[in-house]
Amino acid sequence: MKNIAAQLESYRKEHPIRMDAGETILESLYWLYTESVPTDSKKLKDGYAKLREQLHFLKPKEYDAVFDTVTELCTESEQLAFYAGVRLGAALMMELAEQGGERS
């Protein structure tokens, strides 16, 4: 956890949050996460390989367009899941704070 906190601090210094550019703290956390935590699982790599096989008949320009769209959709889905996880974690922290450490 200390390593991630140090990476976040370093990232924050190198990439100041520009609210005028529409970047939020949550977006900054997401980009730090994607840069510091490997997210290419074997299943994901195999899935992309299967997609490449299924698109082999397309012309290069058509192939690139389809592949780019699939990649954008995957990235958007990953980003939404990350945001939901952070929000859920924040809600859990608030719930635990309200309980004051009491166990039910």
CYANA upper distance limits for C-alpha pairs under 8 A (distance plus 0.5 A):
  1 MET  CA      5 ALA  CA      6.73
  2 LYS  CA      6 ALA  CA      6.60
  3 ASN  CA      7 GLN  CA      6.65
  4 ILE  CA      8 LEU  CA      6.54
  5 ALA  CA      9 GLU  CA      6.70
  6 ALA  CA     10 SER  CA      6.66
  7 GLN  CA     11 TYR  CA      6.48
  7 GLN  CA     32 LEU  CA      8.28
  7 GLN  CA     36 SER  CA      8.40
  8 LEU  CA     12 ARG  CA      6.46
  8 LEU  CA     29 LEU  CA      8.04
  8 LEU  CA     32 LEU  CA      7.05
  9 GLU  CA     13 LYS  CA      6.77
 10 SER  CA     14 GLU  CA      6.73
 11 TYR  CA     15 HIS  CA      6.22
 11 TYR  CA     32 LEU  CA      7.35
 12 ARG  CA     16 PRO  CA      5.87
 12 ARG  CA     17 ILE  CA      7.66
 12 ARG  CA     28 SER  CA      8.44
 17 ILE  CA     23 GLU  CA      6.86
 17 ILE  CA     24 THR  CA      7.46
 17 ILE  CA     25 ILE  CA      7.59
 17 ILE  CA     28 SER  CA      7.82
 18 ARG  CA     22 GLY  CA      7.38
 18 ARG  CA     23 GLU  CA      6.36
 18 ARG  CA     24 THR  CA      8.27
 19 MET  CA     23 GLU  CA      5.89
 19 MET  CA     24 THR  CA      6.89
 23 GLU  CA     27 GLU  CA      6.54
 23 GLU  CA     28 SER  CA      7.47
 24 THR  CA     28 SER  CA      6.78
 25 ILE  CA     29 LEU  CA      6.68
 26 LEU  CA     30 TYR  CA      6.75
 26 LEU  CA     83 TYR  CA      7.61
 27 GLU  CA     31 TRP  CA      6.79
 28 SER  CA     32 LEU  CA      6.65
 29 LEU  CA     33 TYR  CA      6.55
 30 TYR  CA     34 THR  CA      6.74
 30 TYR  CA     79 GLN  CA      7.46
 30 TYR  CA     82 PHE  CA      7.43
 30 TYR  CA     83 TYR  CA      8.22
 31 TRP  CA     35 GLU  CA      6.65
 32 LEU  CA     36 SER  CA      6.59
 33 TYR  CA     37 VAL  CA      6.16
 34 THR  CA     38 PRO  CA      7.55
 34 THR  CA     39 THR  CA      7.65
 40 ASP  CA     44 LEU  CA      6.54
 40 ASP  CA     45 LYS  CA      7.00
 41 SER  CA     45 LYS  CA      6.78
 42 LYS  CA     46 ASP  CA      6.48
 43 LYS  CA     47 GLY  CA      6.53
 44 LEU  CA     48 TYR  CA      6.78
 45 LYS  CA     49 ALA  CA      6.72
 46 ASP  CA     50 LYS  CA      6.66
 47 GLY  CA     51 LEU  CA      6.70
 48 TYR  CA     52 ARG  CA      6.67
 49 ALA  CA     53 GLU  CA      6.83
 50 LYS  CA     54 GLN  CA      6.75
 51 LEU  CA     55 LEU  CA      6.71
 52 ARG  CA     56 HIS  CA      6.69
 55 LEU  CA     63 TYR  CA      6.85
 56 HIS  CA     63 TYR  CA      8.15
 58 LEU  CA     62 GLU  CA      6.32
 58 LEU  CA     63 TYR  CA      5.89
 59 LYS  CA     63 TYR  CA      6.44
 60 PRO  CA     64 ASP  CA      6.55
 61 LYS  CA     65 ALA  CA      6.80
 62 GLU  CA     66 VAL  CA      6.81
 63 TYR  CA     67 PHE  CA      6.49
 64 ASP  CA     68 ASP  CA      6.33
 65 ALA  CA     69 THR  CA      6.73
 66 VAL  CA     70 VAL  CA      6.77
 67 PHE  CA     71 THR  CA      6.65
 68 ASP  CA     72 GLU  CA      6.59
 69 THR  CA     73 LEU  CA      6.71
 70 VAL  CA     74 CYS  CA      6.70
 71 THR  CA     75 THR  CA      6.62
 72 GLU  CA     76 GLU  CA      6.61
 73 LEU  CA     77 SER  CA      6.63
 74 CYS  CA     78 GLU  CA      6.63
 75 THR  CA     79 GLN  CA      6.56
 76 GLU  CA     80 LEU  CA      6.65
 77 SER  CA     81 ALA  CA      6.68
 78 GLU  CA     82 PHE  CA      6.64
 79 GLN  CA     83 TYR  CA      6.71
 80 LEU  CA     84 ALA  CA      6.63
 81 ALA  CA     85 GLY  CA      6.63
 82 PHE  CA     86 VAL  CA      6.79
 83 TYR  CA     87 ARG  CA      6.68
 84 ALA  CA     88 LEU  CA      6.53
 85 GLY  CA     89 GLY  CA      6.59
 86 VAL  CA     90 ALA  CA      6.64
 87 ARG  CA     91 ALA  CA      6.63
 88 LEU  CA     92 LEU  CA      6.63
 89 GLY  CA     93 MET  CA      6.72
 90 ALA  CA     94 MET  CA      6.79
 91 ALA  CA     95 GLU  CA      6.64
 92 LEU  CA     96 LEU  CA      6.61
 93 MET  CA     97 ALA  CA      6.58
 94 MET  CA     98 GLU  CA      6.65
 95 GLU  CA     99 GLN  CA      6.91
 96 LEU  CA    100 GLY  CA      6.92
 96 LEU  CA    101 GLY  CA      6.91
 97 ALA  CA    101 GLY  CA      7.35
 99 GLN  CA    103 ARG  CA      8.30
